[in-house]
Structures are given as structure tokens and as C-alpha cells.
Amino acid sequence: MALVRNLRAQAVETLVKKYRTIPQLLGKIEEVVAGTNSGRCPTMASYYVHWEAAIFNALNHMVVKAMEQLVAMIQQPSSKDTDGARPKVPLFKVHFSLSNPEVFVMPSIQVRICVLSQR
């Protein structure tokens, strides 16, 4: 579980560093093209909109792909083949219990992460 957290933290740190350089890069482009470095140049407005949309779409795509992979991992087919159909068997069951105002979940998040990281 610690390995998964460390890998995730490293990946996020790398992506955040790259993300934070974007305004500087766009500022340099604006400086060359328009002679200003304000980040608000009307001439560059459509260019900024383009890159904002491209970054949003890339982040959205990554989240959707990660969710699809999680669903695929959770719904892996069983090893038993019955009549040519391969039924989906969950990796584990999750039980929820509501005891106002608390919600109890079994197995714990740590156990679920451990099971998923072994896949």
C-alpha cells in the first residue's frame, strides 16, 4: 500500500511541476508574438482558450481511463467457463452499515487498496 501511495505521489508531483510551467511558456510565446507578457493579451485570447480546453480534455481523458481500468480490474472474469459465458466475479465484497451519523465500510480502504494493487 505504501508503494502505491509513493508512486501516486511521485506521479502527481511530476505532473504538478509540469502544469505550473504552462503559464511561463505561454507568457514567453505571448512575448514573442505580441510583445507583451501579461497573460491577458486580446490577440492571444483564442490561443489561451485552445490550450485551456486541451489541458482540461487531457485531464478528463486520464480520469475516465483510470475509472475504466478500475472497473475492468474489479469485474475480472472468473476462471470457470460455463456454457461459453464468462461471468464477472468481483474481487471482494464491500459491506456498508449506517449507524447514524457514521457509515461503516468493510473491508477497510487499506485492505481494498492492497487487493487492487496486487492486480
N, C-alpha and C positions, 0 to 999 in steps of 0.2 A: 504494500500500500504506500509506503514511503517512497518507493521508487517511482510509482505512478505520479505522486504529488510532485516530486522533484522534476521529473520530465515535463510535466504540465507547466510548472513554474518557469522552467528554463525556456520552454516554447513561448509562453506568454511574454516573458521578459524580452526575448528577441523580437517578437512582433511589435511590442510597445515601443522599443527603441527605433525600429524602422518606421513605425507610424508617426513618431514625433519628429522625424526628419522631413516629412512631407511638406509642412509649411515653409521650411527653409528652401527646399528645392523649388517649390512653386514661386517663392519670392525671388530667387535667382533668375528663373525664367521670365518673370514679370519685369525684372530689372533690365534684362537683355532686350525684351520685346517692346516694352512701353516706357522704359527709362525711370520707372518708379519701383518702390519695394514696400507698398502699403498693404498688399493683400486684398485691396478693395478697388482695384483699377477697373473702371467700367469696360474697358476694352477686353479685359481678361475674364469678365464675368461668366461667359459661356464655357470657357476653359475650366474655370473653377467648378462650375456645376457638373461638367463632364467627369472630372476626377472625383468629386464627392459621390456621384452616382456609382462610378466604377468601384470605389472603395466599399461603399455600402453593399453593392451587389456581391463583391468578393467575400465580405464577412458573412452575408446572408447565405451564400452558397456553402461556405465552410460549416456553418451551423447546421444547415439542412443535411449535408453529407454526414456529419458526425451523428446526427439523430438517426439517419437511415442505417448507419453502421451499428449503432446501439440496438436498434430494433432487430436487425439481422442477427446480431450476437444473441440476443435474448430469445429469439424464435428459431434457433437452430433446429434442423430436422432431427428426428430420433434416428438411432442406428437400426431400428427394426423397420422392415419394409412390409407393409400389409396391403395386399391387393394392388401393388404398384403405387399406392399413395404413400407419401412420407409425411406422417402427421407431425405437426410442430409441437415440440415439448419444451416448456420453459426451463431455464437453468435453475430457478428456485422460485418458491412461493413467497409472497410478501403479505403479511397479515397486518391489518390496521385495526387499532382499538381506540375508540373515543371515550375518554373519561374526562368530561368537561372540567377544565378548559384544555386539557392535554390530549394530544394524539400520540399514541404509542405505535411504533413500527417495528416489526420483527421480520427478518433479521435486521440488525443494525446497519447503518450506512457503511461502516467499516467492513463488515462481512460481505456486503453486496459489492463494494469496490474491489475487494480481494478476489471474489469469484469472477468478476468481469475482467480483471487484469490478468487472470490466468488463461484467458481465451486467446 
